[in-house]
Amino acid sequence: MACSFSVRTPSADATRELAARLAAAARRGDVVVLQGLLGAGKTTFAQGFARGLGVEGPVTSPTFTLVRQYPCALGQLLHADLYRLDHLAEVADLGLADLAEDGVVLVEWGDVARPALGPVTWTVSIARTEGGDDDRVVTVSGGDETRCGEVAAALDARTGGA
């Protein structure tokens, strides 16, 4: 991996704000994998990321629909949740890597289906801390050397405050 950055967020709102700042560094064709335990904050992160891309209206977990699509500044935001899928073939059938050409793909539980996703731009790991109910550590890794500076600037608390 080219780079890895960790940021602690003290609330769900701070996690959304951090995600919105990271979205500013997103490019058309990016595939972002969200990983973390059940209830860690993957959908909370997705809500902020979507807001950062200009998505209007509510962003909800696509657990039962598998994929939700939202118009955004980069074309389409495809928000997928692979929690209920049992086989890589089911993930491949969704064609998420191909759909990334039309915008950005954000995949909850994507860590279990990496081989079917194609190249992953960033992996976002979210873990709750023992410091409080909404306290989390968000780690963003991946990308390439040329984009590490953009990601670092987006995540820097001094540029937006988490």
C-alpha positions as CSV (number, residue, x, y, z in Angstrom):
1,M,0.0,0.0,0.0
2,A,1.2,3.4,-0.9
3,C,0.0,5.2,2.3
4,S,-2.0,4.7,5.4
5,F,-3.5,7.4,7.7
6,S,-5.5,7.0,11.0
7,V,-7.8,9.6,12.5
8,R,-9.8,9.4,15.7
9,T,-13.3,10.7,15.5
10,P,-15.2,11.4,18.7
11,S,-18.8,11.3,17.3
12,A,-20.9,10.0,14.4
13,D,-21.0,13.6,13.1
14,A,-17.2,13.8,13.2
15,T,-17.0,10.5,11.3
16,R,-19.4,11.9,8.6
17,E,-17.3,15.1,8.4
18,L,-14.1,13.2,7.9
19,A,-15.7,11.1,5.2
20,A,-17.0,14.2,3.4
21,R,-13.4,15.6,3.4
22,L,-12.1,12.3,2.0
23,A,-14.7,12.4,-0.7
24,A,-13.2,15.7,-1.9
25,A,-10.1,13.6,-2.9
26,A,-12.2,11.0,-4.8
27,R,-12.0,10.6,-8.5
28,R,-14.3,9.0,-11.1
29,G,-13.5,5.3,-11.2
30,D,-12.5,5.0,-7.6
31,V,-13.5,1.9,-5.6
32,V,-13.5,2.4,-1.9
33,V,-13.9,-0.6,0.5
34,L,-15.3,0.0,4.0
35,Q,-14.5,-2.6,6.6
36,G,-15.3,-3.0,10.2
37,L,-17.4,-5.0,12.6
38,L,-21.1,-4.8,12.6
39,G,-22.1,-1.4,14.0
40,A,-18.6,0.1,13.6
41,G,-19.9,3.0,11.5
42,K,-19.6,2.0,7.9
43,T,-23.0,3.4,6.9
44,T,-22.3,6.6,8.9
45,F,-19.1,7.0,6.9
46,A,-21.0,6.4,3.7
47,Q,-23.4,9.1,4.6
48,G,-20.6,11.7,5.0
49,F,-18.8,10.5,1.9
50,A,-22.0,10.9,-0.1
51,R,-22.6,14.4,1.3
52,G,-19.0,15.3,0.3
53,L,-19.9,14.2,-3.3
54,G,-22.9,16.4,-3.3
55,V,-25.6,13.7,-2.8
56,E,-28.8,15.3,-1.6
57,G,-31.3,13.4,0.6
58,P,-30.9,10.5,2.9
59,V,-28.3,7.8,2.4
60,T,-29.3,4.5,4.0
61,S,-27.7,1.1,4.2
62,P,-28.3,-1.0,1.0
63,T,-28.2,-4.2,3.1
64,F,-31.4,-5.6,1.5
65,T,-31.2,-4.0,-1.9
66,L,-27.5,-4.7,-2.2
67,V,-26.8,-1.5,-4.2
68,R,-28.1,2.0,-4.1
69,Q,-27.3,4.6,-6.7
70,Y,-27.1,8.4,-6.1
71,P,-26.3,11.1,-8.6
72,C,-23.3,13.0,-7.5
73,A,-20.6,15.4,-8.6
74,L,-18.5,12.6,-10.1
75,G,-21.5,11.0,-12.0
76,Q,-22.9,8.3,-9.8
77,L,-22.2,7.1,-6.3
78,L,-22.9,3.4,-6.1
79,H,-23.2,2.4,-2.4
80,A,-23.1,-1.4,-2.0
81,D,-23.4,-3.6,1.0
82,L,-22.1,-7.2,0.5
83,Y,-23.0,-8.4,4.0
84,R,-25.7,-10.9,2.9
85,L,-23.8,-12.3,-0.1
86,D,-22.3,-15.8,0.3
87,H,-20.3,-16.3,-2.8
88,L,-17.8,-14.3,-4.9
89,A,-19.8,-15.2,-8.0
90,E,-22.7,-13.2,-6.5
91,V,-20.4,-10.2,-6.1
92,A,-19.0,-10.6,-9.6
93,D,-22.6,-10.6,-11.0
94,L,-23.1,-7.1,-9.6
95,G,-20.4,-5.8,-11.9
96,L,-19.2,-3.1,-9.4
97,A,-15.8,-2.7,-11.0
98,D,-17.4,-1.9,-14.3
99,L,-19.9,0.4,-12.7
100,A,-17.1,2.5,-11.2
101,E,-16.5,3.9,-14.7
102,D,-19.7,5.9,-14.2
103,G,-18.6,7.5,-10.9
104,V,-17.4,6.1,-7.5
105,V,-18.2,2.8,-5.8
106,L,-18.4,2.6,-2.0
107,V,-18.6,-1.0,-0.8
108,E,-19.5,-2.0,2.8
109,W,-18.2,-5.4,3.7
110,G,-16.0,-5.3,0.6
111,D,-13.0,-6.8,2.4
112,V,-14.6,-10.3,2.0
113,A,-15.0,-9.9,-1.7
114,R,-11.9,-8.1,-2.9
115,P,-11.1,-10.6,-5.8
116,A,-14.4,-9.7,-7.4
117,L,-14.1,-5.9,-7.0
118,G,-11.2,-5.2,-9.3
119,P,-8.6,-2.6,-8.3
120,V,-9.5,-1.0,-4.9
121,T,-8.5,2.7,-4.6
122,W,-8.8,3.0,-0.8
123,T,-9.6,0.7,2.1
124,V,-11.3,2.5,5.0
125,S,-11.2,0.5,8.2
126,I,-13.5,1.7,11.0
127,A,-13.2,0.5,14.6
128,R,-15.0,1.7,17.7
129,T,-12.7,2.5,20.6
130,E,-13.4,2.0,24.3
131,G,-13.3,5.7,24.9
132,G,-17.0,6.3,24.3
133,D,-20.2,5.2,22.4
134,D,-19.4,7.0,19.2
135,D,-15.6,7.2,19.4
136,R,-13.9,5.6,16.4
137,V,-10.6,5.2,14.7
138,V,-10.8,5.5,11.0
139,T,-7.8,4.3,9.0
140,V,-7.6,5.0,5.3
141,S,-5.0,3.0,3.3
142,G,-4.1,2.3,-0.3
143,G,-4.1,4.7,-3.2
144,D,-1.0,5.4,-5.1
145,E,2.0,7.6,-4.3
146,T,0.6,10.5,-6.3
147,R,-2.6,10.6,-4.3
148,C,-1.2,10.2,-0.8
149,G,-0.8,13.9,-0.4
150,E,-4.4,14.5,-1.4
151,V,-5.6,12.0,1.1
152,A,-3.4,13.4,3.8
153,A,-4.7,16.9,3.2
154,A,-8.3,15.7,3.2
155,L,-7.9,13.9,6.5
156,D,-5.8,16.5,8.3
157,A,-7.8,17.8,11.2
158,R,-6.3,21.3,10.8
159,T,-7.9,21.6,7.3
160,G,-11.5,20.9,8.5
161,G,-11.5,19.5,12.0
162,A,-12.8,16.1,12.9
